[in-house]
Amino acid sequence: MNEITIFEAHTSYVLALLFTKDTKTLISAGMDNVIHLWAVPEWKLIKTFEGHANSANSLSLSPDEKILASCSSDQTVRLWSFPDGENLHTLQDRKKTVSAVQISPDGTWVAAGSYGGRAMIWTLDGEEVIGIKASKKNLSSIAFSPDSQTLATCGLGDDILIWSLPSGELLATLSGHKTAVGSLNFINQGATLASLGYEGSVKFWDTSNWRETRSFQLESPGVRGLIFSPDGETAALSMESQVQLRSREDWQLLSEIPVSTKVVSSVAFSPDGNVLAIGGADNKIRIWEI
């Protein structure tokens, strides 16, 4: 483990990070409203997407990497041609902050989760498919299953809700977290859903029956996010002034990466799992070789 580089990326928090499949480009989104493209391994700025009028909160690439989706506190979802940055569609469902966006694994839909508890799905041509009243409270995370037929939503409140697509039928309510749920990840080819709760617990759910199979309580304070390596074997947890790497199988601590800012606001693995990008409240991106 060693830090490859650290560089100033935005003029405010780095809120989302995403590598392209060939690992030649890192995409970042910030509280400064813009999206940057960085050349890898030079880590030089090569392109900026401008258009959002407020914080750019989340990013997702289509499977063919021809469309980039972003969402913002300006209450919109934008679909951009990638990598040239032409704004193809600007989508708005309600006058609420859009906190999460994801393009389905089959490239059919783009889903967004908003404050006020609304989940909205469009086609990549910008046509409305279905709106789901997922909660009365703010949504923080959404996740498509690998077959694109199921959407999981979570946010303020104790429950994770599972929806069938495109009908919008509620399939299951997963209870066990307290106060809020911040991250959702389908792993094991969709056989498992992993969730991170505000209270610091990570839970694993069997997607065949939606029952909880394992739960781990984290002792470190300020746990903000959870992602998994491309092979699903390593979990990266964003915490106060550090990122923890843990084994999914037995949850053993593999490594602690120090970060010289209290708030770690985004983390992304490279597709080969060898590089970890870390975004912070100090506007910087740190690149670590794993």
C-alpha positions as CSV (number, residue, x, y, z in Angstrom):
1,M,0.0,0.0,0.0
2,N,1.4,3.4,-0.9
3,E,0.0,6.8,-1.8
4,I,0.7,7.5,-5.5
5,T,-0.3,11.2,-5.6
6,I,-2.6,13.8,-4.0
7,F,-3.9,16.8,-6.0
8,E,-6.3,19.7,-5.8
9,A,-9.4,18.6,-7.7
10,H,-12.3,20.9,-6.9
11,T,-12.9,24.2,-5.0
12,S,-15.1,22.4,-2.5
13,Y,-15.9,18.8,-1.4
14,V,-15.2,16.0,-3.8
15,L,-18.6,14.2,-3.7
16,A,-18.3,11.4,-6.3
17,L,-15.6,9.5,-8.1
18,L,-15.7,7.0,-10.9
19,F,-13.2,5.2,-13.1
20,T,-13.8,4.2,-16.7
21,K,-13.5,0.5,-17.5
22,D,-10.0,0.9,-19.1
23,T,-8.8,2.8,-16.0
24,K,-7.5,5.6,-18.3
25,T,-9.9,8.2,-17.0
26,L,-11.1,9.2,-13.5
27,I,-14.3,11.2,-13.3
28,S,-15.0,13.5,-10.3
29,A,-17.9,15.5,-9.2
30,G,-17.9,18.3,-6.6
31,M,-19.8,20.6,-4.4
32,D,-18.5,23.4,-6.8
33,N,-21.1,22.2,-9.4
34,V,-18.7,20.8,-12.0
35,I,-17.6,17.4,-13.2
36,H,-13.9,16.9,-14.1
37,L,-12.2,14.2,-16.2
38,W,-8.6,13.3,-15.2
39,A,-6.1,11.4,-17.3
40,V,-4.6,8.3,-15.7
41,P,-1.8,7.7,-14.7
42,E,-0.8,11.4,-15.2
43,W,-3.7,12.7,-13.1
44,K,-4.0,15.7,-15.3
45,L,-7.3,17.5,-16.0
46,I,-8.5,16.8,-19.5
47,K,-12.1,17.9,-19.6
48,T,-14.7,19.8,-17.5
49,F,-18.5,19.3,-17.8
50,E,-20.3,22.5,-16.8
51,G,-24.1,23.0,-16.5
52,H,-25.3,22.2,-13.0
53,A,-26.3,25.2,-11.0
54,N,-25.5,23.6,-7.6
55,S,-23.6,20.7,-6.1
56,A,-23.0,17.7,-8.4
57,N,-23.8,14.8,-6.0
58,S,-23.5,11.5,-7.8
59,L,-22.2,9.9,-11.1
60,S,-22.9,6.8,-13.2
61,L,-21.7,5.6,-16.6
62,S,-23.7,3.6,-19.0
63,P,-22.4,0.1,-19.8
64,D,-21.1,1.2,-23.2
65,E,-19.6,4.3,-21.5
66,K,-21.2,6.6,-24.1
67,I,-23.5,8.3,-21.6
68,L,-22.6,9.8,-18.2
69,A,-25.4,10.6,-15.7
70,S,-25.0,13.1,-13.0
71,C,-27.4,14.5,-10.4
72,S,-27.4,17.7,-8.4
73,S,-28.8,19.8,-5.6
74,D,-30.1,22.0,-8.5
75,Q,-32.9,19.4,-8.6
76,T,-31.9,17.9,-12.0
77,V,-30.4,14.8,-13.5
78,R,-28.2,15.5,-16.6
79,L,-27.3,13.0,-19.2
80,W,-24.0,13.8,-21.0
81,S,-22.4,12.3,-24.1
82,F,-19.1,10.8,-22.9
83,P,-16.3,11.8,-23.1
84,D,-17.0,14.9,-25.1
85,G,-19.5,16.4,-22.5
86,E,-22.5,17.4,-24.7
87,N,-25.6,17.8,-22.5
88,L,-28.0,15.3,-24.1
89,H,-30.9,15.7,-21.6
90,T,-31.7,17.6,-18.5
91,L,-34.3,15.8,-16.4
92,Q,-36.4,17.0,-13.5
93,D,-39.0,15.1,-11.6
94,R,-39.7,17.4,-8.5
95,K,-38.3,20.6,-7.1
96,K,-36.1,18.6,-4.7
97,T,-32.4,17.9,-4.3
98,V,-31.4,14.8,-6.3
99,S,-28.9,12.9,-4.1
100,A,-28.3,9.7,-6.1
101,V,-28.2,8.5,-9.7
102,Q,-27.5,5.2,-11.3
103,I,-27.8,3.9,-14.9
104,S,-29.1,0.3,-15.0
105,P,-26.5,-2.5,-15.7
106,D,-28.4,-3.3,-19.0
107,G,-28.3,0.3,-20.1
108,T,-32.0,0.7,-20.3
109,W,-32.9,3.1,-17.5
110,V,-31.5,5.8,-15.4
111,A,-32.8,6.0,-11.8
112,A,-32.6,9.0,-9.4
113,G,-33.3,9.3,-5.7
114,S,-34.4,12.6,-4.3
115,Y,-35.1,14.5,-1.1
116,G,-38.7,14.0,-0.2
117,G,-38.5,10.3,-0.7
118,R,-39.0,10.1,-4.5
119,A,-37.4,7.6,-6.8
120,M,-37.7,8.4,-10.5
121,I,-36.8,6.3,-13.6
122,W,-36.3,7.5,-17.1
123,T,-35.1,5.9,-20.3
124,L,-31.7,7.1,-21.5
125,D,-33.6,9.0,-24.2
126,G,-35.1,11.1,-21.3
127,E,-38.6,9.5,-21.4
128,E,-40.4,9.0,-18.0
129,V,-40.9,5.3,-17.0
130,I,-42.2,5.4,-13.5
131,G,-42.1,7.5,-10.3
132,I,-42.0,5.7,-7.0
133,K,-42.9,7.3,-3.6
134,A,-40.3,5.4,-1.7
135,S,-40.5,7.3,1.5
136,K,-41.7,10.4,3.2
137,K,-38.1,11.2,4.0
138,N,-35.0,12.0,2.0
139,L,-33.4,9.3,-0.1
140,S,-29.6,9.0,0.0
141,S,-28.8,5.9,-2.0
142,I,-30.3,3.7,-4.8
143,A,-29.0,0.5,-6.4
144,F,-30.0,-1.6,-9.4
145,S,-29.7,-5.4,-9.1
146,P,-27.3,-6.8,-11.8
147,D,-30.3,-8.0,-13.9
148,S,-31.8,-4.4,-13.8
149,Q,-35.1,-5.8,-12.7
150,T,-34.9,-4.6,-9.1
151,L,-34.2,-1.3,-7.4
152,A,-33.2,-0.8,-3.8
153,T,-33.8,2.5,-2.1
154,C,-32.8,3.9,1.3
155,G,-32.2,7.2,3.2
156,L,-33.5,8.8,6.3
157,G,-35.5,6.2,8.3
158,D,-34.7,2.6,9.4
159,D,-35.8,0.7,6.3
160,I,-34.5,-0.4,2.9
161,L,-37.2,-0.9,0.3
162,I,-37.0,-3.3,-2.6
163,W,-39.0,-2.5,-5.8
164,S,-39.8,-4.5,-8.9
165,L,-39.2,-2.8,-12.3
166,P,-40.7,-1.5,-14.4
167,S,-44.0,-2.0,-12.4
168,G,-42.8,-0.2,-9.2
169,E,-44.3,-3.0,-7.0
170,L,-42.9,-3.1,-3.5
171,L,-41.2,-6.5,-3.1
172,A,-39.7,-6.3,0.4
173,T,-39.0,-4.0,3.3
174,L,-35.7,-4.7,5.1
175,S,-35.6,-3.5,8.7
176,G,-32.7,-3.5,11.2
177,H,-30.8,-0.3,10.8
178,K,-31.4,2.8,13.0
179,T,-32.1,6.4,12.0
180,A,-30.8,6.3,8.4
181,V,-29.2,4.0,5.8
182,G,-26.4,5.6,3.7
183,S,-25.1,3.0,1.2
184,L,-26.4,0.1,-0.8
185,N,-24.3,-2.4,-2.9
186,F,-25.4,-5.5,-4.8
187,I,-22.5,-8.0,-4.6
188,N,-21.9,-11.8,-5.3
189,Q,-23.5,-11.4,-8.8
190,G,-26.6,-10.0,-7.1
191,A,-27.0,-12.8,-4.6
192,T,-26.3,-10.4,-1.7
193,L,-27.2,-6.8,-0.8
194,A,-24.9,-5.0,1.5
195,S,-26.0,-1.9,3.4
196,L,-24.4,0.6,5.7
197,G,-26.5,2.2,8.6
198,Y,-26.0,5.5,10.3
199,E,-25.5,3.7,13.6
200,G,-22.3,2.1,12.1
201,S,-23.5,-1.3,11.2
202,V,-23.0,-3.2,8.0
203,K,-25.6,-5.8,7.1
204,F,-25.7,-8.4,4.4
205,W,-29.1,-9.6,3.0
206,D,-29.9,-12.7,0.9
207,T,-31.7,-11.4,-2.2
208,S,-33.5,-14.7,-2.8
209,N,-35.6,-14.2,0.4
210,W,-34.4,-10.7,1.6
211,R,-33.4,-12.0,5.0
212,E,-30.5,-10.7,6.9
213,T,-27.6,-13.1,6.9
214,R,-24.8,-11.2,8.7
215,S,-24.2,-8.0,10.5
216,F,-21.1,-6.2,11.8
217,Q,-20.8,-3.3,14.1
218,L,-18.1,-0.7,13.4
219,E,-16.3,0.9,16.3
220,S,-14.8,3.8,14.3
221,P,-16.7,7.1,14.4
222,G,-18.2,9.0,11.4
223,V,-18.8,6.1,8.9
224,R,-20.0,7.8,5.8
225,G,-19.8,5.4,2.9
226,L,-19.4,1.8,1.8
227,I,-18.3,0.4,-1.6
228,F,-16.8,-2.9,-2.7
229,S,-13.9,-3.8,-5.0
230,P,-14.9,-5.0,-8.5
231,D,-14.5,-8.7,-7.5
232,G,-16.7,-8.0,-4.4
233,E,-14.1,-9.4,-2.0
234,T,-12.9,-6.1,-0.4
235,A,-15.0,-3.5,1.3
236,A,-13.8,0.1,1.5
237,L,-15.4,2.2,4.3
238,S,-15.2,6.0,4.4
239,M,-14.6,7.1,8.0
240,E,-13.4,10.2,9.8
241,S,-9.8,10.9,8.6
242,Q,-9.4,7.4,7.2
243,V,-10.6,4.7,4.8
244,Q,-10.7,1.1,6.1
245,L,-10.3,-1.9,3.9
246,R,-12.0,-5.1,5.1
247,S,-12.4,-8.6,3.8
248,R,-16.0,-9.3,2.8
249,E,-15.8,-12.9,3.8
250,D,-14.8,-12.6,7.4
251,W,-14.9,-8.8,7.9
252,Q,-11.3,-8.7,9.1
253,L,-9.5,-5.4,8.9
254,L,-7.0,-5.5,6.0
255,S,-5.7,-1.9,6.1
256,E,-6.3,1.6,7.4
257,I,-5.5,4.4,5.0
258,P,-4.9,7.7,6.7
259,V,-6.6,10.8,5.2
260,S,-5.5,14.3,6.4
261,T,-9.0,15.7,6.4
262,K,-11.8,14.7,8.7
263,V,-14.5,14.1,6.1
264,V,-13.9,11.5,3.5
265,S,-16.7,12.3,1.0
266,S,-16.1,9.8,-1.9
267,V,-14.2,6.6,-2.7
268,A,-13.8,4.6,-5.9
269,F,-11.9,1.4,-6.9
270,S,-10.3,1.1,-10.3
271,P,-11.8,-1.7,-12.4
272,D,-8.8,-4.0,-11.8
273,G,-9.0,-3.3,-8.0
274,N,-5.4,-2.1,-7.8
275,V,-6.0,1.6,-7.2
276,L,-8.2,3.4,-4.8
277,A,-9.2,7.1,-5.3
278,I,-10.3,9.0,-2.2
279,G,-12.1,12.4,-2.3
280,G,-12.3,14.6,0.7
281,A,-13.7,17.8,2.2
282,D,-10.4,19.5,1.6
283,N,-11.1,19.5,-2.2
284,K,-8.4,17.0,-2.9
285,I,-8.2,13.6,-4.5
286,R,-5.8,11.0,-3.1
287,I,-4.7,8.0,-5.2
288,W,-3.5,4.9,-3.4
289,E,-2.0,1.8,-4.9
290,I,-3.4,-1.3,-3.2
